[in-house]
């Protein structure tokens, strides 16, 4: 099961103001990237990935890895812009998968 960021869905989008970058806004952005490929089940508190045939439990924690990659991507963009404060803020929000998106 492979899972990568879909950069065609606006991964390079940064918010208008730094204050808009919160756990919720990152989770919403993350949800856009995993749309129709992953689901969070509130009852079992588990992530499920679509393998093309059926939903499988995320036993290898691909979702956690993918959420960290998304935050790292935004941190790299902030660093490129010289915004060290934003890089620090993003590093404190490194695993948005913990918030569930469905």
C-alpha positions, -999 to +999 in steps of 0.1 A: +000+000+000+017+032-011+005+066-001+021+100-011+011+136-010-010+148-039+007+181-046-019+189-074-045+196-047-028+228-034+000+215-011+018+247-017-010+268-002+000+289+028-025+307+048-030+345+046-019+351+082+003+330+104-024+330+131-046+310+108-023+280+110-038+259+138-043+222+144-077+225+129-066+243+097-038+219+092-062+189+098-086+204+072-058+208+047-047+172+055-082+160+049-082+176+014-051+156+006-064+122+018-099+127+005-114+094-007-082+075+002-084+074+040-111+075+066-110+079+103-135+059+124-144+076+156-159+045+171-126+025+168-103+056+169-085+041+139-075+051+104-085+030+073-069+032+039-085+024+006-064-002-012-085-001-045-107-030-034-116-025+002-107-005+033-078-017+054-067-007+089-037+015+089-015-009+108+017+006+095+007+042+104+009+056+069-015+084+079+007+096+107+037+096+084+017+114+057+005+141+081+041+147+093+052+150+056+025+176+050+036+197+080+073+193+070+064+205+035+048+237+049+078+241+072+102+239+043+082+266+025+083+288+056+121+283+060+126+291+023+108+324+030+130+330+061+101+327+085+118+308+114+090+316+138+065+298+115+089+268+112+089+265+150+051+269+152+046+241+126+071+218+143+049+219+174+019+208+152+037+179+136+010+151+136-023+164+125-036+128+120-042+127+157-071+150+152-091+128+128-108+144+098-141+126+094 
